[in-house]
């Protein structure tokens, strides 16, 4: 088994949602203040950087979206659960 690094957080989806929330006329500075994160953090998220869990939580509250939308459990689903023993 190779040690492939896979992101569990879907950074591109998060970046798209943040961009949509900011809108065409919105300012990153205003959005960062509303969301409770720094401008540099929000810019990093818009560039698809991996957020901390605290940042993800703050952005989810700000966007009014559940965090499950941003998690990929693909690598965890590759293994089959062992059969139940009788």
C-alpha positions in Angstrom: 0.0 0.0 0.0 1.4 3.4 -1.0 1.4 6.3 1.4 -0.5 8.6 -1.0 -1.5 11.9 0.5 -5.2 12.5 0.0 -7.0 15.5 1.3 -10.0 14.7 3.5 -11.3 18.3 3.2 -12.6 19.2 -0.2 -10.7 22.5 -0.6 -11.9 23.3 -4.1 -15.6 23.0 -3.0 -14.9 25.2 0.0 -13.2 27.8 -2.1 -16.1 27.9 -4.6 -18.7 28.3 -1.8 -16.7 31.1 -0.1 -16.3 32.8 -3.5 -20.1 32.5 -4.1 -20.8 33.9 -0.6 -18.5 36.9 -1.2 -20.2 37.6 -4.5 -19.0 39.7 -7.4 -19.1 43.0 -5.6 -18.1 41.9 -2.1 -14.7 42.5 -0.6 -12.5 39.9 0.9 -11.7 42.2 3.8 -15.4 42.6 4.7 -16.1 38.9 4.3 -13.1 37.9 6.5 -14.4 40.3 9.2 -18.0 38.8 9.0 -16.7 35.3 9.1 -14.3 35.9 12.0 -11.1 34.9 10.1 -8.1 37.0 8.9 -7.9 38.4 5.4 -4.8 36.2 4.7 -6.7 33.1 5.9 -9.6 33.8 3.6 -7.3 34.5 0.7 -5.6 31.2 1.3 -9.0 29.4 1.4 -9.9 31.1 -1.9 -6.6 29.6 -3.3 -7.8 26.2 -2.1 -5.5 25.9 0.9 -6.3 23.4 3.6 -8.1 25.2 6.4 -7.8 24.4 10.1 -10.8 22.8 11.7 -11.6 26.0 13.5 -11.4 28.0 10.3 -13.7 25.4 8.6 -16.2 25.7 11.4 -16.2 29.5 11.3 -16.7 29.5 7.5 -19.5 26.9 7.8 -21.4 29.1 10.3 -20.8 32.2 8.2 -22.0 30.4 5.0 -24.8 28.6 6.9 -23.7 25.3 5.5 -23.1 22.0 7.2 -19.4 20.8 7.4 -20.2 17.4 5.9 -20.3 19.0 2.5 -16.5 19.6 2.7 -15.3 16.2 3.8 -14.3 13.3 1.5 -14.4 9.9 3.1 -13.2 8.1 0.0 -10.0 6.7 1.4 -11.9 5.5 4.5 -14.5 3.7 2.3 -11.9 1.7 0.4 -11.7 -1.0 3.1 -14.6 -3.3 3.4 -16.0 -3.8 6.9 -15.4 -7.2 8.2 -18.4 -9.5 8.0 -20.4 -9.9 11.2 -19.7 -13.1 13.1 -22.6 -15.2 14.3 
